[in-house]
Amino acid sequence: MGPYGRGRDFDDSVRTVALVAEREVPSADPAADRGKVTSWVDDIVAVTGWDTPRARTVDWAAAEARIGTALPGDYKQLAEVFGYGAFDGYLGLHLPGAGSRSGDIVLHAEWLGEWAGAHSSNLWKPYEVYPAPGRLLQWVASETADQFYWLTEGPDPDMWPALASDETHGSWERFDGTTAEFVHRVLTDRQHPFSTAQYFDTHWFESYESEEG
């Protein structure tokens, strides 16, 4: 039973009223319980406990000019906040200047486009790989050989969906939403097909960069 108080009606008579407190029920969807003023990147920082204050400096103008397209804004925020490394030891970001072709988004895009063109490959069927507009641009890979791409459709990179497949590319999963939202859901949503929340109760980011870098 809730607490009681007294109220006065228009005819000046006194009546007893019950005060009912409302309680918000947590959602089954982790994303639904986000703070209204935080960003997906902020939420990833919180869920991983990332406490490294230094931001990584990236020459985005040079990287985007070389790739031939602008890149999603929150992907660039992730790269600047976290740098080169992997979430939960599983989901490894590709970013400019990573130090290896496999981890450098620019070098990997160039190499993959050249390889696909030289081999006339149908490996990504029904899609094709970048650089042509509307094709696949890989931005992250996993320790289990799952691969994640943006489908570069439309002029606004922030609206690009993510496409995911295993190394055989036998089937594709599409995820509409921002890049950082995708990462957050992988970490926190047990129903996500590539979820790490099925295996870990706590989450982390493992940096591949040296303290001096």
Buried (B, 14 or more C-beta within 10 A) or exposed (E): EEEEEEEEEEEEEEEEEEEEEEEEEEEEEBBEEBEEEEBBBBBBBBBBEBEBEEEBEBEBEEBBEBBBBBBBBBBBBBBBBBBBBBBBBBBBBBBBBBEEEEBBBBBBBBEBBEEBEEEEBEBBEEBBBBBEEEBBBBBBBBEEEBBBBBBBEEEEBEEBBBBBBBEEBEEBBEBEBBBBBBBBBBBBBEEBEBBBBEEEEEBBBEBBBEEEE
